[in-house]
């Protein structure tokens, strides 16, 4: 299975948080991150020093 890093970066950048479930619903987890789940995709973010969420991890769960 070949992984195209540029395609993965584009998918992460284009992840639409609208309609996604945020875990936790308010604030961030103990490690300072939050997870957004939508369908089989997930996005893990952390806020920077200005409070802007930065992408840490993006992935797709294959069933």
Secondary structure, DSSP 8 states (H G I E B T S, - for coil): ----HHHHHHHHHT---TT-EEESSSS--TTSEEEEEETTEEEEEEE-TTS-EEEEEEEE---
